[in-house]
Amino acid sequence: MEVKIYNDYQGLSAQVADHVIDLVKQNPEAVLCMASGDTPKLCCQLLVQKATSENIDFSNVTFIGLDEWVGIDATNEGSCRFFFEKNLLDPLRFRQSNVRLFNGLSDDLDGECERMDAFIKGAGPIDLMIVGIGMNGHIGFNEPGVSFDLYAHVAELDKTTTSVGQKYFNTAIRLDRGITLGFKHLMESRKLILMANGAKKAGVIKKAVEDEVSNIFPATVIQSHSNAVVMVDKDAASLLQNSLSVAANK
Ligand code: PGA
């Protein structure tokens, strides 16, 4: 695992966007998986700008959404699907047949997990997976205590997730379960980027990078991946002591 530190959120987001652009230039049929949320928002905007100005064709790229809130309608602005469609899939004109997002309203959530696993098995492995980190160390909805041996699954949400998650919604909402890719998918991806910005993420980044790998703090899983990069701004890196840290100064 490598750690790369950027001066600010803008620089960090531009670098992650460049990773995606480079991947698609090399392989127009790449398989990309991303998280939604506040962290990747600017990266998505910059990616759309760069792809548009460089005329890069995303119509043969496969896109997989990392997770979804169970019970939340796709028209709800807080849903992951809404985020992906608005920020990435519509502007970059992904082909619908190349996109797989969880349906959090499905009355057969186990089947939904099986369909996602089958889709990734058919289209994968995932070339690039870009994830964030929650305030409890989750990645996707892989909550503290999660088994590292899971593919897609439904998760009971941790209290931190249900309260922090309110920020995505216009009105207070009941959140109790999520549907998510599992750490087997993470470990099988060819490249994994964990991105984080801001001082509020400094504590969780320190734990993810420096604590022993354990499901008590799920994001420590990144240390076990053979091609993982933790990409953070200076604020999120401010508590890191480890010599692995490399100032990228972008
Ligand atoms: P955020 O969410 O990007 O909105 O901070 C991260 C997460 O909970 O995974």
Residues whose N, C-alpha, C, O or C-beta is under 5 A from the ligand:
A	BS01	PGA	S36 G37 D38 T39 P40 G132 I133 G134 H138 G140
